[in-house]
Amino acid sequence: MKSRPLYGTLTPKQGSSHFIVADGEGGDAVAALLNAAPDMKPLAHIVYIPGANGTDLTALLEGLGARVFHPAPSYASASQRIRKVLGDAHMGLQLYVAGTEGLIGQVQRDAIAAGLPHDALTTEQRGSKARRVQCVHCKGITENVTLDPFVCSHCGLNLFVRDHYSRRLAAFQGVCIDAEDPGEVPPSEERFK
């Protein structure tokens, strides 16, 4: 599907500064990046959010010796810092994101809003494949969706998770699965671990 995001591997790029955002297991990708290119460390600003599944690599990342290290409990609490760094960015800033699809999408959305092209990020998906899903009916967003179909946390509709991804919303789309035949919902399967 054309809208489906593709991810690579964090690889060092030449730049005057390096802004790195990661969550959960994405911390391992950051450690590998900075250990492979130690000259990046004095130019690096890291924002790290421990994983929803309990993965916390804060001590590992703090010990890497980046110029700035900022741990945060959630994307919501880190978003002001992320937007500020992106808004104040100068030529030569390199942007790296590692971790869950939800994190990558939200950083990409904020980077686009700050004027960076969507492909300006170097990304690596690590950890959970849980999806961030927007209900097309009530417009609410449900985080960490692993089941398909699932019940919208906002309006209670039974939603089928489409593979259509919106960069603007940083979310996949969820559509009512039983609109034609209310109550006829297939059993949920864990599709996005």
C-alpha positions in Angstrom: 0.0 0.0 0.0 1.4 3.4 -1.0 0.6 5.2 2.2 2.2 2.5 4.4 5.4 3.9 6.0 8.7 2.2 5.3 11.6 2.3 7.8 15.3 1.8 7.6 18.2 1.6 10.0 19.7 4.5 11.9 22.9 5.4 10.1 25.1 8.4 10.8 24.9 11.5 8.6 27.1 14.5 8.4 25.6 17.4 10.2 26.2 20.4 12.5 23.8 18.9 15.1 21.9 15.6 15.6 18.5 15.5 17.1 17.5 12.0 18.2 14.1 10.9 19.5 13.4 7.3 20.7 11.1 5.2 22.8 11.3 1.8 24.3 13.5 -0.6 22.3 14.4 2.3 20.0 17.0 3.1 22.7 19.1 0.2 21.5 19.2 1.6 17.9 20.3 5.0 19.4 23.1 3.3 21.4 24.3 1.4 18.2 24.2 4.7 16.2 26.3 6.7 18.7 28.7 3.9 19.4 29.3 3.5 15.7 29.9 7.3 15.3 31.2 8.6 18.6 32.0 12.0 17.0 28.3 12.6 17.0 28.0 12.5 20.8 29.0 16.2 21.5 26.6 17.3 18.8 23.7 15.1 19.9 20.4 16.0 21.6 18.5 12.9 22.7 14.9 12.7 23.9 14.0 9.3 25.2 10.6 7.9 26.3 10.5 4.5 28.0 8.3 1.9 26.3 4.7 1.3 27.3 5.7 -2.4 27.7 8.2 -1.5 30.5 11.3 -1.3 28.4 13.4 1.5 30.0 16.9 2.2 28.6 17.3 5.6 30.2 20.5 4.6 32.1 22.1 3.2 28.9 21.3 6.3 26.8 22.2 8.8 29.6 25.6 7.1 29.8 26.4 7.6 26.1 27.6 11.2 26.7 25.3 13.1 24.4 25.5 16.9 24.7 21.8 16.9 25.8 19.8 14.0 27.2 16.2 14.5 28.1 14.1 11.6 29.5 10.3 12.0 29.3 7.4 9.9 30.5 5.3 10.2 27.3 5.2 11.8 23.9 2.7 14.4 25.2 5.2 15.5 27.8 8.1 15.6 25.3 6.2 17.2 22.4 6.8 20.8 23.5 10.6 20.2 23.6 10.5 18.3 20.3 8.6 21.1 18.5 10.9 23.7 19.9 14.0 21.9 18.7 12.5 21.4 15.3 11.2 25.0 15.1 14.6 26.4 16.0 16.5 24.1 13.6 19.2 25.4 11.3 20.7 24.0 8.2 22.8 21.0 9.0 20.4 19.5 11.7 20.1 15.7 11.2 16.9 14.1 12.6 16.8 10.5 13.8 13.8 8.6 15.2 13.8 5.0 16.6 11.1 3.0 18.3 7.4 2.4 17.8 5.5 3.3 14.7 3.4 5.7 16.7 6.4 7.6 17.9 8.0 7.8 14.4 4.7 9.0 12.9 4.2 11.7 15.6 7.8 13.0 15.2 7.4 13.0 11.4 4.2 14.9 11.7 5.8 17.6 13.9 8.8 17.8 11.6 6.6 18.4 8.6 4.7 21.1 10.6 8.1 22.7 11.3 8.9 22.8 7.6 11.0 19.7 7.1 10.2 17.3 4.2 8.6 14.0 5.3 11.7 12.1 4.2 14.2 14.2 6.1 14.0 11.7 9.0 16.3 8.7 9.4 14.0 6.1 11.0 14.2 2.7 12.5 11.2 0.8 13.8 11.9 -1.2 16.9 9.7 -2.8 19.5 6.0 -3.1 19.4 4.1 -3.0 16.2 1.0 -1.7 18.0 -0.8 0.9 16.0 -2.0 4.4 16.6 -5.5 4.4 15.1 -8.0 7.2 14.3 -11.7 6.3 14.2 -13.0 7.9 11.0 -16.4 8.3 12.6 -15.7 10.2 15.9 -12.1 11.3 14.9 -10.8 10.0 18.3 -7.3 8.4 18.4 -6.6 5.2 20.2 -3.0 4.4 21.1 -1.3 1.0 21.2 -3.9 -1.0 19.2 -2.9 -4.6 18.9 -6.3 -6.2 18.0 -8.2 -6.2 14.8 -11.1 -5.5 15.0 -11.1 -3.5 18.2 -13.5 -1.2 20.1 -12.9 2.5 19.7 -12.0 4.0 23.1 -13.9 7.2 22.3 -17.2 6.2 20.7 -17.4 2.4 21.3 -17.8 1.4 17.6 -16.3 -1.9 16.5 -13.4 -0.9 14.1 -11.5 -2.6 11.4 -7.9 -1.3 11.2 -7.1 -0.4 7.6 -3.5 -0.4 6.3 -4.2 3.2 5.2 -1.8 5.5 7.1 -2.2 9.3 7.4 1.0 11.3 7.8 -1.0 14.3 8.8 -2.6 12.5 11.7 0.3 10.1 12.3 -2.3 7.3 12.5 -3.8 4.4 10.7 -7.6 4.6 9.9 -10.2 2.6 11.7 -13.6 2.0 10.0 -16.8 0.6 11.5 -16.9 -3.1 10.8 -20.5 -3.8 11.5 -22.2 -0.7 10.0 -24.3 -2.9 7.6 -25.1 -5.6 10.1 -24.9 -4.2 13.7 -23.6 -6.8 16.1 -22.0 -9.1 13.5 -18.4 -8.7 14.5 -15.7 -11.3 13.7 -13.6 -12.4 16.7 -10.6 -10.1 17.4 -7.2 -11.3 16.5 -3.9 -9.9 17.8 -2.4 -8.7 14.5 -0.1 -5.9 15.7 2.3 -7.0 18.5 
